[in-house]
């Protein structure tokens, strides 16, 4: 497994209609490194966003889709998605505040 630092774990936030609705429950969705564990994701969120306290982390492994271009068949890259639940007394994550 790769030696991941906390700034390598979270790749980008996922902004969809469903993820924006779950923000009222203090649930935030991120695209994370495929080798990252739940403990590493929790540590990364707490270090990157001041005042954020993570209650739990749910992860999903997304396999690559089959793609075809003419006679050539291949797959897209696999990815991992994490839904982070913050505690009630935690501060909100600021990158989602203006959306």
Beta strands, then each sheet from edge to edge (+ up, - down):
strand 1: 10-13
strand 2: 27-32
strand 3: 54-62
strand 4: 66-69
strand 5: 72-75
strand 6: 79-86
sheet 1: 1+ 2- 6+ 3-
sheet 2: 4+ 5-
end
